[in-house]
Amino acid sequence: MWIYLLLVSCYKDKTVIEEAAEVTRTVSFSKDIVPIFNKSCNTSGCHSSGGLKPDLSASNAYNVLTSGSYYSKSKPSSSFLYQKC
């Protein structure tokens, strides 16, 4: 008898640090943040509706992140989300 085990998960294979221009306008969650999730987190279906938690699809990301414990306003760099991105 054969037993197969398949493990699947998301992973961060590299960290990219870029010099960014100073942001001189209000950052929009839907226009600035959601596209990052769509490009990095939802492409393979990992964090989309029906996938792994948290659901970072455009329609659910804001509510999931603000009602969960994924970020810290007082210490952003220690936030779970910050460390995973």
PyMOL Python script that loads the backbone (N, CA, C, O; Angstrom):
from pymol import cmd

cmd.read_pdbstr("""\
ATOM      1  N   MET A   1       0.841  -1.169   0.000  1.00  0.00           N
ATOM      2  CA  MET A   1       0.000   0.000   0.000  1.00  0.00           C
ATOM      3  C   MET A   1       0.896   1.244   0.000  1.00  0.00           C
ATOM      4  O   MET A   1       1.857   1.344   0.763  1.00  0.00           O
ATOM      5  N   TRP A   2       0.550   2.174  -0.871  1.00  0.00           N
ATOM      6  CA  TRP A   2       1.303   3.425  -0.979  1.00  0.00           C
ATOM      7  C   TRP A   2       0.515   4.550  -0.326  1.00  0.00           C
ATOM      8  O   TRP A   2      -0.706   4.628  -0.464  1.00  0.00           O
ATOM      9  N   ILE A   3       1.218   5.411   0.380  1.00  0.00           N
ATOM     10  CA  ILE A   3       0.607   6.595   0.975  1.00  0.00           C
ATOM     11  C   ILE A   3       1.354   7.806   0.427  1.00  0.00           C
ATOM     12  O   ILE A   3       2.579   7.888   0.518  1.00  0.00           O
ATOM     13  N   TYR A   4       0.606   8.737  -0.136  1.00  0.00           N
ATOM     14  CA  TYR A   4       1.210   9.938  -0.702  1.00  0.00           C
ATOM     15  C   TYR A   4       0.874  11.132   0.170  1.00  0.00           C
ATOM     16  O   TYR A   4      -0.242  11.249   0.676  1.00  0.00           O
ATOM     17  N   LEU A   5       1.815  11.991   0.337  1.00  0.00           N
ATOM     18  CA  LEU A   5       1.632  13.196   1.117  1.00  0.00           C
ATOM     19  C   LEU A   5       2.046  14.370   0.249  1.00  0.00           C
ATOM     20  O   LEU A   5       3.169  14.422  -0.252  1.00  0.00           O
ATOM     21  N   LEU A   6       1.147  15.291   0.081  1.00  0.00           N
ATOM     22  CA  LEU A   6       1.422  16.475  -0.728  1.00  0.00           C
ATOM     23  C   LEU A   6       1.342  17.697   0.168  1.00  0.00           C
ATOM     24  O   LEU A   6       0.302  17.967   0.769  1.00  0.00           O
ATOM     25  N   LEU A   7       2.425  18.425   0.258  1.00  0.00           N
ATOM     26  CA  LEU A   7       2.461  19.645   1.054  1.00  0.00           C
ATOM     27  C   LEU A   7       2.558  20.834   0.111  1.00  0.00           C
ATOM     28  O   LEU A   7       3.422  20.873  -0.766  1.00  0.00           O
ATOM     29  N   VAL A   8       1.679  21.790   0.294  1.00  0.00           N
ATOM     30  CA  VAL A   8       1.657  22.975  -0.541  1.00  0.00           C
ATOM     31  C   VAL A   8       1.590  24.189   0.368  1.00  0.00           C
ATOM     32  O   VAL A   8       0.835  24.203   1.340  1.00  0.00           O
ATOM     33  N   SER A   9       2.376  25.203   0.054  1.00  0.00           N
ATOM     34  CA  SER A   9       2.315  26.423   0.846  1.00  0.00           C
ATOM     35  C   SER A   9       2.865  27.590   0.047  1.00  0.00           C
ATOM     36  O   SER A   9       3.497  27.413  -0.994  1.00  0.00           O
ATOM     37  N   CYS A  10       2.615  28.761   0.547  1.00  0.00           N
ATOM     38  CA  CYS A  10       3.184  29.968  -0.051  1.00  0.00           C
ATOM     39  C   CYS A  10       4.575  30.157   0.533  1.00  0.00           C
ATOM     40  O   CYS A  10       4.872  29.660   1.619  1.00  0.00           O
ATOM     41  N   TYR A  11       5.401  30.856  -0.171  1.00  0.00           N
ATOM     42  CA  TYR A  11       6.720  31.125   0.363  1.00  0.00           C
ATOM     43  C   TYR A  11       7.254  32.435  -0.211  1.00  0.00           C
ATOM     44  O   TYR A  11       6.807  32.903  -1.258  1.00  0.00           O
ATOM     45  N   LYS A  12       8.194  32.997   0.484  1.00  0.00           N
ATOM     46  CA  LYS A  12       8.857  34.213   0.028  1.00  0.00           C
ATOM     47  C   LYS A  12      10.256  33.793  -0.371  1.00  0.00           C
ATOM     48  O   LYS A  12      11.052  33.384   0.475  1.00  0.00           O
ATOM     49  N   ASP A  13      10.561  33.892  -1.663  1.00  0.00           N
ATOM     50  CA  ASP A  13      11.863  33.424  -2.119  1.00  0.00           C
ATOM     51  C   ASP A  13      12.911  34.521  -2.211  1.00  0.00           C
ATOM     52  O   ASP A  13      14.100  34.233  -2.342  1.00  0.00           O
ATOM     53  N   LYS A  14      12.483  35.774  -2.144  1.00  0.00           N
ATOM     54  CA  LYS A  14      13.467  36.854  -2.145  1.00  0.00           C
ATOM     55  C   LYS A  14      12.838  38.118  -1.581  1.00  0.00           C
ATOM     56  O   LYS A  14      11.620  38.294  -1.608  1.00  0.00           O
ATOM     57  N   THR A  15      13.682  38.977  -1.077  1.00  0.00           N
ATOM     58  CA  THR A  15      13.243  40.274  -0.585  1.00  0.00           C
ATOM     59  C   THR A  15      13.844  41.334  -1.483  1.00  0.00           C
ATOM     60  O   THR A  15      15.050  41.344  -1.729  1.00  0.00           O
ATOM     61  N   VAL A  16      13.007  42.216  -1.966  1.00  0.00           N
ATOM     62  CA  VAL A  16      13.459  43.270  -2.865  1.00  0.00           C
ATOM     63  C   VAL A  16      13.337  44.597  -2.132  1.00  0.00           C
ATOM     64  O   VAL A  16      12.257  44.974  -1.677  1.00  0.00           O
ATOM     65  N   ILE A  17      14.436  45.285  -2.026  1.00  0.00           N
ATOM     66  CA  ILE A  17      14.443  46.602  -1.389  1.00  0.00           C
ATOM     67  C   ILE A  17      14.801  47.616  -2.465  1.00  0.00           C
ATOM     68  O   ILE A  17      15.860  47.538  -3.087  1.00  0.00           O
ATOM     69  N   GLU A  18      13.917  48.546  -2.667  1.00  0.00           N
ATOM     70  CA  GLU A  18      14.132  49.561  -3.696  1.00  0.00           C
ATOM     71  C   GLU A  18      14.065  50.946  -3.065  1.00  0.00           C
ATOM     72  O   GLU A  18      13.344  51.172  -2.093  1.00  0.00           O
ATOM     73  N   GLU A  19      14.819  51.848  -3.629  1.00  0.00           N
ATOM     74  CA  GLU A  19      14.697  53.236  -3.227  1.00  0.00           C
ATOM     75  C   GLU A  19      13.393  53.748  -3.825  1.00  0.00           C
ATOM     76  O   GLU A  19      13.190  53.655  -5.035  1.00  0.00           O
ATOM     77  N   ALA A  20      12.520  54.280  -3.002  1.00  0.00           N
ATOM     78  CA  ALA A  20      11.228  54.748  -3.474  1.00  0.00           C
ATOM     79  C   ALA A  20      11.154  56.264  -3.370  1.00  0.00           C
ATOM     80  O   ALA A  20      11.758  56.878  -2.491  1.00  0.00           O
ATOM     81  N   ALA A  21      10.406  56.842  -4.282  1.00  0.00           N
ATOM     82  CA  ALA A  21      10.190  58.280  -4.233  1.00  0.00           C
ATOM     83  C   ALA A  21       9.283  58.599  -3.046  1.00  0.00           C
ATOM     84  O   ALA A  21       8.476  57.767  -2.633  1.00  0.00           O
ATOM     85  N   GLU A  22       9.417  59.782  -2.515  1.00  0.00           N
ATOM     86  CA  GLU A  22       8.578  60.193  -1.407  1.00  0.00           C
ATOM     87  C   GLU A  22       7.118  60.225  -1.855  1.00  0.00           C
ATOM     88  O   GLU A  22       6.801  60.758  -2.919  1.00  0.00           O
ATOM     89  N   VAL A  23       6.250  59.664  -1.054  1.00  0.00           N
ATOM     90  CA  VAL A  23       4.825  59.656  -1.377  1.00  0.00           C
ATOM     91  C   VAL A  23       4.247  60.984  -0.915  1.00  0.00           C
ATOM     92  O   VAL A  23       4.280  61.322   0.268  1.00  0.00           O
ATOM     93  N   THR A  24       3.721  61.723  -1.872  1.00  0.00           N
ATOM     94  CA  THR A  24       3.195  63.051  -1.559  1.00  0.00           C
ATOM     95  C   THR A  24       1.673  63.103  -1.687  1.00  0.00           C
ATOM     96  O   THR A  24       1.086  64.185  -1.722  1.00  0.00           O
ATOM     97  N   ARG A  25       1.047  61.947  -1.756  1.00  0.00           N
ATOM     98  CA  ARG A  25      -0.407  61.892  -1.831  1.00  0.00           C
ATOM     99  C   ARG A  25      -0.904  60.842  -0.841  1.00  0.00           C
ATOM    100  O   ARG A  25      -0.128  60.033  -0.333  1.00  0.00           O
ATOM    101  N   THR A  26      -2.176  60.869  -0.582  1.00  0.00           N
ATOM    102  CA  THR A  26      -2.773  59.887   0.314  1.00  0.00           C
ATOM    103  C   THR A  26      -2.725  58.516  -0.350  1.00  0.00           C
ATOM    104  O   THR A  26      -3.071  58.378  -1.524  1.00  0.00           O
ATOM    105  N   VAL A  27      -2.301  57.514   0.391  1.00  0.00           N
ATOM    106  CA  VAL A  27      -2.235  56.151  -0.131  1.00  0.00           C
ATOM    107  C   VAL A  27      -3.636  55.555  -0.075  1.00  0.00           C
ATOM    108  O   VAL A  27      -4.329  55.646   0.938  1.00  0.00           O
ATOM    109  N   SER A  28      -4.034  54.949  -1.177  1.00  0.00           N
ATOM    110  CA  SER A  28      -5.344  54.319  -1.264  1.00  0.00           C
ATOM    111  C   SER A  28      -5.187  52.806  -1.140  1.00  0.00           C
ATOM    112  O   SER A  28      -4.386  52.199  -1.850  1.00  0.00           O
ATOM    113  N   PHE A  29      -5.955  52.203  -0.237  1.00  0.00           N
ATOM    114  CA  PHE A  29      -5.872  50.759  -0.071  1.00  0.00           C
ATOM    115  C   PHE A  29      -6.235  50.055  -1.375  1.00  0.00           C
ATOM    116  O   PHE A  29      -5.527  49.147  -1.812  1.00  0.00           O
ATOM    117  N   SER A  30      -7.328  50.470  -1.989  1.00  0.00           N
ATOM    118  CA  SER A  30      -7.791  49.786  -3.207  1.00  0.00           C
ATOM    119  C   SER A  30      -6.912  50.065  -4.419  1.00  0.00           C
ATOM    120  O   SER A  30      -6.764  49.194  -5.276  1.00  0.00           O
ATOM    121  N   LYS A  31      -6.332  51.242  -4.513  1.00  0.00           N
ATOM    122  CA  LYS A  31      -5.520  51.591  -5.687  1.00  0.00           C
ATOM    123  C   LYS A  31      -4.041  51.266  -5.517  1.00  0.00           C
ATOM    124  O   LYS A  31      -3.352  51.019  -6.507  1.00  0.00           O
ATOM    125  N   ASP A  32      -3.541  51.259  -4.294  1.00  0.00           N
ATOM    126  CA  ASP A  32      -2.110  51.057  -4.065  1.00  0.00           C
ATOM    127  C   ASP A  32      -1.761  49.714  -3.422  1.00  0.00           C
ATOM    128  O   ASP A  32      -0.749  49.110  -3.775  1.00  0.00           O
ATOM    129  N   ILE A  33      -2.568  49.248  -2.503  1.00  0.00           N
ATOM    130  CA  ILE A  33      -2.254  48.031  -1.761  1.00  0.00           C
ATOM    131  C   ILE A  33      -2.824  46.778  -2.429  1.00  0.00           C
ATOM    132  O   ILE A  33      -2.116  45.784  -2.589  1.00  0.00           O
ATOM    133  N   VAL A  34      -4.090  46.824  -2.814  1.00  0.00           N
ATOM    134  CA  VAL A  34      -4.722  45.655  -3.442  1.00  0.00           C
ATOM    135  C   VAL A  34      -3.960  45.181  -4.682  1.00  0.00           C
ATOM    136  O   VAL A  34      -3.824  43.971  -4.866  1.00  0.00           O
ATOM    137  N   PRO A  35      -3.457  46.076  -5.540  1.00  0.00           N
ATOM    138  CA  PRO A  35      -2.676  45.581  -6.689  1.00  0.00           C
ATOM    139  C   PRO A  35      -1.433  44.783  -6.271  1.00  0.00           C
ATOM    140  O   PRO A  35      -1.028  43.863  -6.983  1.00  0.00           O
ATOM    141  N   ILE A  36      -0.832  45.118  -5.144  1.00  0.00           N
ATOM    142  CA  ILE A  36       0.315  44.349  -4.641  1.00  0.00           C
ATOM    143  C   ILE A  36      -0.144  42.950  -4.262  1.00  0.00           C
ATOM    144  O   ILE A  36       0.517  41.967  -4.598  1.00  0.00           O
ATOM    145  N   PHE A  37      -1.274  42.855  -3.563  1.00  0.00           N
ATOM    146  CA  PHE A  37      -1.820  41.540  -3.204  1.00  0.00           C
ATOM    147  C   PHE A  37      -2.171  40.740  -4.454  1.00  0.00           C
ATOM    148  O   PHE A  37      -1.900  39.542  -4.532  1.00  0.00           O
ATOM    149  N   ASN A  38      -2.776  41.412  -5.428  1.00  0.00           N
ATOM    150  CA  ASN A  38      -3.161  40.710  -6.661  1.00  0.00           C
ATOM    151  C   ASN A  38      -1.943  40.166  -7.398  1.00  0.00           C
ATOM    152  O   ASN A  38      -1.993  39.070  -7.957  1.00  0.00           O
ATOM    153  N   LYS A  39      -0.866  40.914  -7.401  1.00  0.00           N
ATOM    154  CA  LYS A  39       0.346  40.495  -8.106  1.00  0.00           C
ATOM    155  C   LYS A  39       1.130  39.436  -7.331  1.00  0.00           C
ATOM    156  O   LYS A  39       1.664  38.499  -7.924  1.00  0.00           O
ATOM    157  N   SER A  40       1.199  39.582  -6.024  1.00  0.00           N
ATOM    158  CA  SER A  40       2.073  38.727  -5.224  1.00  0.00           C
ATOM    159  C   SER A  40       1.375  37.593  -4.484  1.00  0.00           C
ATOM    160  O   SER A  40       1.978  36.543  -4.263  1.00  0.00           O
ATOM    161  N   CYS A  41       0.132  37.781  -4.104  1.00  0.00           N
ATOM    162  CA  CYS A  41      -0.521  36.829  -3.204  1.00  0.00           C
ATOM    163  C   CYS A  41      -1.675  36.053  -3.847  1.00  0.00           C
ATOM    164  O   CYS A  41      -1.979  34.935  -3.431  1.00  0.00           O
ATOM    165  N   ASN A  42      -2.306  36.636  -4.842  1.00  0.00           N
ATOM    166  CA  ASN A  42      -3.470  36.002  -5.449  1.00  0.00           C
ATOM    167  C   ASN A  42      -3.176  35.333  -6.789  1.00  0.00           C
ATOM    168  O   ASN A  42      -4.015  34.598  -7.311  1.00  0.00           O
ATOM    169  N   THR A  43      -2.011  35.577  -7.340  1.00  0.00           N
ATOM    170  CA  THR A  43      -1.677  35.055  -8.665  1.00  0.00           C
ATOM    171  C   THR A  43      -1.835  33.546  -8.739  1.00  0.00           C
ATOM    172  O   THR A  43      -2.424  33.037  -9.692  1.00  0.00           O
ATOM    173  N   SER A  44      -1.330  32.837  -7.772  1.00  0.00           N
ATOM    174  CA  SER A  44      -1.398  31.377  -7.782  1.00  0.00           C
ATOM    175  C   SER A  44      -2.654  30.852  -7.101  1.00  0.00           C
ATOM    176  O   SER A  44      -2.861  29.640  -7.032  1.00  0.00           O
ATOM    177  N   GLY A  45      -3.489  31.747  -6.599  1.00  0.00           N
ATOM    178  CA  GLY A  45      -4.708  31.332  -5.922  1.00  0.00           C
ATOM    179  C   GLY A  45      -4.533  31.075  -4.440  1.00  0.00           C
ATOM    180  O   GLY A  45      -5.478  30.660  -3.769  1.00  0.00           O
ATOM    181  N   CYS A  46      -3.344  31.314  -3.920  1.00  0.00           N
ATOM    182  CA  CYS A  46      -3.091  31.029  -2.506  1.00  0.00           C
ATOM    183  C   CYS A  46      -4.014  31.814  -1.577  1.00  0.00           C
ATOM    184  O   CYS A  46      -4.719  31.221  -0.761  1.00  0.00           O
ATOM    185  N   HIS A  47      -4.016  33.113  -1.691  1.00  0.00           N
ATOM    186  CA  HIS A  47      -4.771  33.947  -0.763  1.00  0.00           C
ATOM    187  C   HIS A  47      -5.955  34.621  -1.431  1.00  0.00           C
ATOM    188  O   HIS A  47      -6.255  35.782  -1.156  1.00  0.00           O
ATOM    189  N   SER A  48      -6.622  33.895  -2.302  1.00  0.00           N
ATOM    190  CA  SER A  48      -7.842  34.390  -2.930  1.00  0.00           C
ATOM    191  C   SER A  48      -9.027  33.704  -2.264  1.00  0.00           C
ATOM    192  O   SER A  48      -8.841  32.857  -1.390  1.00  0.00           O
ATOM    193  N   SER A  49     -10.233  34.059  -2.665  1.00  0.00           N
ATOM    194  CA  SER A  49     -11.433  33.442  -2.083  1.00  0.00           C
ATOM    195  C   SER A  49     -11.357  31.931  -2.223  1.00  0.00           C
ATOM    196  O   SER A  49     -11.111  31.411  -3.312  1.00  0.00           O
ATOM    197  N   GLY A  50     -11.567  31.239  -1.131  1.00  0.00           N
ATOM    198  CA  GLY A  50     -11.513  29.786  -1.135  1.00  0.00           C
ATOM    199  C   GLY A  50     -10.118  29.222  -0.955  1.00  0.00           C
ATOM    200  O   GLY A  50      -9.947  28.004  -0.897  1.00  0.00           O
ATOM    201  N   GLY A  51      -9.120  30.083  -0.867  1.00  0.00           N
ATOM    202  CA  GLY A  51      -7.735  29.634  -0.696  1.00  0.00           C
ATOM    203  C   GLY A  51      -7.312  29.718   0.761  1.00  0.00           C
ATOM    204  O   GLY A  51      -8.131  29.597   1.671  1.00  0.00           O
ATOM    205  N   LEU A  52      -6.039  29.925   0.960  1.00  0.00           N
ATOM    206  CA  LEU A  52      -5.485  30.020   2.311  1.00  0.00           C
ATOM    207  C   LEU A  52      -5.872  31.328   2.987  1.00  0.00           C
ATOM    208  O   LEU A  52      -6.134  32.329   2.321  1.00  0.00           O
ATOM    209  N   LYS A  53      -5.907  31.308   4.307  1.00  0.00           N
ATOM    210  CA  LYS A  53      -6.181  32.526   5.074  1.00  0.00           C
ATOM    211  C   LYS A  53      -4.911  33.324   5.188  1.00  0.00           C
ATOM    212  O   LYS A  53      -3.845  32.719   5.306  1.00  0.00           O
ATOM    213  N   PRO A  54      -4.945  34.629   5.162  1.00  0.00           N
ATOM    214  CA  PRO A  54      -6.116  35.472   4.992  1.00  0.00           C
ATOM    215  C   PRO A  54      -6.511  35.596   3.522  1.00  0.00           C
ATOM    216  O   PRO A  54      -5.673  35.486   2.627  1.00  0.00           O
ATOM    217  N   ASP A  55      -7.793  35.827   3.296  1.00  0.00           N
ATOM    218  CA  ASP A  55      -8.320  36.049   1.948  1.00  0.00           C
ATOM    219  C   ASP A  55      -7.957  37.479   1.544  1.00  0.00           C
ATOM    220  O   ASP A  55      -8.536  38.435   2.060  1.00  0.00           O
ATOM    221  N   LEU A  56      -7.013  37.626   0.633  1.00  0.00           N
ATOM    222  CA  LEU A  56      -6.547  38.949   0.211  1.00  0.00           C
ATOM    223  C   LEU A  56      -7.107  39.359  -1.137  1.00  0.00           C
ATOM    224  O   LEU A  56      -6.504  40.167  -1.844  1.00  0.00           O
ATOM    225  N   SER A  57      -8.265  38.802  -1.500  1.00  0.00           N
ATOM    226  CA  SER A  57      -8.920  39.213  -2.741  1.00  0.00           C
ATOM    227  C   SER A  57      -9.387  40.658  -2.584  1.00  0.00           C
ATOM    228  O   SER A  57      -9.589  41.133  -1.467  1.00  0.00           O
ATOM    229  N   ALA A  58      -9.554  41.345  -3.693  1.00  0.00           N
ATOM    230  CA  ALA A  58      -9.902  42.766  -3.668  1.00  0.00           C
ATOM    231  C   ALA A  58     -11.155  43.051  -2.851  1.00  0.00           C
ATOM    232  O   ALA A  58     -11.221  44.069  -2.161  1.00  0.00           O
ATOM    233  N   SER A  59     -12.130  42.186  -2.916  1.00  0.00           N
ATOM    234  CA  SER A  59     -13.387  42.435  -2.206  1.00  0.00           C
ATOM    235  C   SER A  59     -13.321  42.142  -0.710  1.00  0.00           C
ATOM    236  O   SER A  59     -14.179  42.609   0.039  1.00  0.00           O
ATOM    237  N   ASN A  60     -12.329  41.384  -0.258  1.00  0.00           N
ATOM    238  CA  ASN A  60     -12.283  40.979   1.146  1.00  0.00           C
ATOM    239  C   ASN A  60     -11.061  41.442   1.929  1.00  0.00           C
ATOM    240  O   ASN A  60     -11.090  41.426   3.159  1.00  0.00           O
ATOM    241  N   ALA A  61     -10.011  41.845   1.274  1.00  0.00           N
ATOM    242  CA  ALA A  61      -8.731  42.121   1.940  1.00  0.00           C
ATOM    243  C   ALA A  61      -8.840  43.137   3.074  1.00  0.00           C
ATOM    244  O   ALA A  61      -8.355  42.882   4.177  1.00  0.00           O
ATOM    245  N   TYR A  62      -9.455  44.258   2.825  1.00  0.00           N
ATOM    246  CA  TYR A  62      -9.504  45.307   3.849  1.00  0.00           C
ATOM    247  C   TYR A  62     -10.195  44.816   5.113  1.00  0.00           C
ATOM    248  O   TYR A  62      -9.668  44.984   6.213  1.00  0.00           O
ATOM    249  N   ASN A  63     -11.364  44.214   4.967  1.00  0.00           N
ATOM    250  CA  ASN A  63     -12.111  43.738   6.141  1.00  0.00           C
ATOM    251  C   ASN A  63     -11.356  42.647   6.887  1.00  0.00           C
ATOM    252  O   ASN A  63     -11.334  42.636   8.118  1.00  0.00           O
ATOM    253  N   VAL A  64     -10.745  41.740   6.157  1.00  0.00           N
ATOM    254  CA  VAL A  64     -10.005  40.648   6.797  1.00  0.00           C
ATOM    255  C   VAL A  64      -8.817  41.199   7.590  1.00  0.00           C
ATOM    256  O   VAL A  64      -8.575  40.781   8.722  1.00  0.00           O
ATOM    257  N   LEU A  65      -8.088  42.125   7.000  1.00  0.00           N
ATOM    258  CA  LEU A  65      -6.895  42.657   7.664  1.00  0.00           C
ATOM    259  C   LEU A  65      -7.225  43.562   8.843  1.00  0.00           C
ATOM    260  O   LEU A  65      -6.499  43.577   9.837  1.00  0.00           O
ATOM    261  N   THR A  66      -8.312  44.314   8.738  1.00  0.00           N
ATOM    262  CA  THR A  66      -8.654  45.217   9.843  1.00  0.00           C
ATOM    263  C   THR A  66      -9.358  44.506  10.984  1.00  0.00           C
ATOM    264  O   THR A  66      -9.324  44.985  12.118  1.00  0.00           O
ATOM    265  N   SER A  67      -9.998  43.371  10.713  1.00  0.00           N
ATOM    266  CA  SER A  67     -10.678  42.653  11.791  1.00  0.00           C
ATOM    267  C   SER A  67      -9.810  41.546  12.388  1.00  0.00           C
ATOM    268  O   SER A  67     -10.127  41.017  13.454  1.00  0.00           O
ATOM    269  N   GLY A  68      -8.728  41.196  11.715  1.00  0.00           N
ATOM    270  CA  GLY A  68      -7.827  40.159  12.219  1.00  0.00           C
ATOM    271  C   GLY A  68      -6.647  40.759  12.953  1.00  0.00           C
ATOM    272  O   GLY A  68      -6.620  41.965  13.200  1.00  0.00           O
ATOM    273  N   SER A  69      -5.689  39.954  13.298  1.00  0.00           N
ATOM    274  CA  SER A  69      -4.500  40.454  14.007  1.00  0.00           C
ATOM    275  C   SER A  69      -3.281  40.364  13.093  1.00  0.00           C
ATOM    276  O   SER A  69      -2.227  39.868  13.492  1.00  0.00           O
ATOM    277  N   TYR A  70      -3.438  40.846  11.874  1.00  0.00           N
ATOM    278  CA  TYR A  70      -2.376  40.727  10.881  1.00  0.00           C
ATOM    279  C   TYR A  70      -1.416  41.917  10.859  1.00  0.00           C
ATOM    280  O   TYR A  70      -0.331  41.825  10.284  1.00  0.00           O
ATOM    281  N   TYR A  71      -1.799  43.014  11.472  1.00  0.00           N
ATOM    282  CA  TYR A  71      -0.889  44.157  11.493  1.00  0.00           C
ATOM    283  C   TYR A  71      -1.002  44.910  12.807  1.00  0.00           C
ATOM    284  O   TYR A  71      -1.992  44.792  13.529  1.00  0.00           O
ATOM    285  N   SER A  72       0.030  45.684  13.100  1.00  0.00           N
ATOM    286  CA  SER A  72       0.080  46.474  14.324  1.00  0.00           C
ATOM    287  C   SER A  72       0.305  47.931  13.951  1.00  0.00           C
ATOM    288  O   SER A  72       1.296  48.268  13.303  1.00  0.00           O
ATOM    289  N   LYS A  73      -0.611  48.786  14.359  1.00  0.00           N
ATOM    290  CA  LYS A  73      -0.447  50.214  14.084  1.00  0.00           C
ATOM    291  C   LYS A  73       0.692  50.805  14.916  1.00  0.00           C
ATOM    292  O   LYS A  73       1.374  51.727  14.468  1.00  0.00           O
ATOM    293  N   SER A  74       0.897  50.282  16.111  1.00  0.00           N
ATOM    294  CA  SER A  74       1.925  50.841  16.989  1.00  0.00           C
ATOM    295  C   SER A  74       3.334  50.383  16.619  1.00  0.00           C
ATOM    296  O   SER A  74       4.293  51.129  16.817  1.00  0.00           O
ATOM    297  N   LYS A  75       3.476  49.151  16.077  1.00  0.00           N
ATOM    298  CA  LYS A  75       4.780  48.630  15.676  1.00  0.00           C
ATOM    299  C   LYS A  75       4.649  47.927  14.316  1.00  0.00           C
ATOM    300  O   LYS A  75       4.675  46.698  14.250  1.00  0.00           O
ATOM    301  N   PRO A  76       4.509  48.697  13.245  1.00  0.00           N
ATOM    302  CA  PRO A  76       4.281  48.100  11.925  1.00  0.00           C
ATOM    303  C   PRO A  76       5.333  47.086  11.514  1.00  0.00           C
ATOM    304  O   PRO A  76       4.992  46.074  10.902  1.00  0.00           O
ATOM    305  N   SER A  77       6.589  47.321  11.826  1.00  0.00           N
ATOM    306  CA  SER A  77       7.650  46.408  11.386  1.00  0.00           C
ATOM    307  C   SER A  77       7.598  45.053  12.102  1.00  0.00           C
ATOM    308  O   SER A  77       8.227  44.096  11.649  1.00  0.00           O
ATOM    309  N   SER A  78       6.874  44.960  13.191  1.00  0.00           N
ATOM    310  CA  SER A  78       6.719  43.681  13.868  1.00  0.00           C
ATOM    311  C   SER A  78       5.410  42.978  13.482  1.00  0.00           C
ATOM    312  O   SER A  78       5.099  41.906  14.001  1.00  0.00           O
ATOM    313  N   SER A  79       4.664  43.579  12.586  1.00  0.00           N
ATOM    314  CA  SER A  79       3.390  43.004  12.146  1.00  0.00           C
ATOM    315  C   SER A  79       3.622  41.724  11.348  1.00  0.00           C
ATOM    316  O   SER A  79       4.620  41.599  10.637  1.00  0.00           O
ATOM    317  N   PHE A  80       2.707  40.789  11.469  1.00  0.00           N
ATOM    318  CA  PHE A  80       2.751  39.543  10.714  1.00  0.00           C
ATOM    319  C   PHE A  80       2.779  39.839   9.213  1.00  0.00           C
ATOM    320  O   PHE A  80       3.588  39.261   8.487  1.00  0.00           O
ATOM    321  N   LEU A  81       1.910  40.727   8.746  1.00  0.00           N
ATOM    322  CA  LEU A  81       1.830  41.058   7.317  1.00  0.00           C
ATOM    323  C   LEU A  81       3.125  41.707   6.822  1.00  0.00           C
ATOM    324  O   LEU A  81       3.614  41.374   5.742  1.00  0.00           O
ATOM    325  N   TYR A  82       3.669  42.618   7.599  1.00  0.00           N
ATOM    326  CA  TYR A  82       4.907  43.308   7.217  1.00  0.00           C
ATOM    327  C   TYR A  82       6.051  42.302   7.043  1.00  0.00           C
ATOM    328  O   TYR A  82       6.826  42.398   6.091  1.00  0.00           O
ATOM    329  N   GLN A  83       6.149  41.367   7.934  1.00  0.00           N
ATOM    330  CA  GLN A  83       7.238  40.390   7.890  1.00  0.00           C
ATOM    331  C   GLN A  83       7.080  39.404   6.750  1.00  0.00           C
ATOM    332  O   GLN A  83       8.075  38.839   6.297  1.00  0.00           O
ATOM    333  N   LYS A  84       5.874  39.179   6.273  1.00  0.00           N
ATOM    334  CA  LYS A  84       5.628  38.225   5.198  1.00  0.00           C
ATOM    335  C   LYS A  84       5.757  38.846   3.810  1.00  0.00           C
ATOM    336  O   LYS A  84       5.902  38.126   2.823  1.00  0.00           O
ATOM    337  N   CYS A  85       5.706  40.146   3.726  1.00  0.00           N
ATOM    338  CA  CYS A  85       5.751  40.807   2.401  1.00  0.00           C
ATOM    339  C   CYS A  85       7.149  41.139   1.967  1.00  0.00           C
ATOM    340  O   CYS A  85       7.345  41.692   0.885  1.00  0.00           O
TER     341      CYS A  85
END
""", "prot")
cmd.dss("prot")
cmd.show_as("cartoon", "prot")
cmd.util.cbc("prot")
cmd.orient("prot")
